């Protein structure tokens, strides 16, 4: 370990006199995964469907039967 923390490494853990200790369940919730891109998958599916329909329409207009 680096000597950078030698002066504080053995100090006792601070316990606030003002604030209660957070329960483990609440602490864990802080680090739980979240949907940062909520709705993104639905938007991608919607766009893919719209593009698919456009391509099919273009193929029909061009006379391609796939």
N, C-alpha and C positions, 0 to 999 in steps of 0.2 A: 504494500500500500504506500502511497505517496506520503511524504511528510507534510503536505499542504494542510491536512486535517488533524495533525497531531495535537493541536491545542484544544480541539473540541471533541475528539473521538470518544473520550471517556466521560463526558458530561452526562448528568442524568437527563432522562427524557422530560421535556417540558409538559406540564399539565396546566391547562388554563384554569384560572379561578373564576373567569367570567362566563365561559361557554362550556356547555356539557359535552362530553365525549360523544362523537357520532357513533351510533350503533353499526355493527359490521354490515348489516343488510343495506343500510343507506350508503356506506362507503363502497360496497361492492357495486351498487347501482351506478355510481359515478363512472365506473370503468366498463359497464356493460355495453355491448355493441348497440349501435343505433342505426336507423335507416337514413343515412346522410343524403341518399338519392331517392327518397321516398317518391314513388310515382314514376321514376325513371323507366323501369321495366315496362310499365303500361304504355308510356309514351313511345318507347321503342317498338313495342308490338303494334301500336296503332299506326305508326309511320310505316312499318314494314307491310302491314295490310294495305295501306293506301298505295304504296309503291307497287305492290304485287298486282293490285287491281288496275293501276295505270299501265303496267307492262302488258297485262292480259288484253287490255283494250287496244293498245298499240299493235299487238300481235294480230288481233282480229282485223284491224284496219289495214294491216299490211298483207293480210291473206295467209298468214301462217297458222296452221292448225297443229297445235302441240297438245 
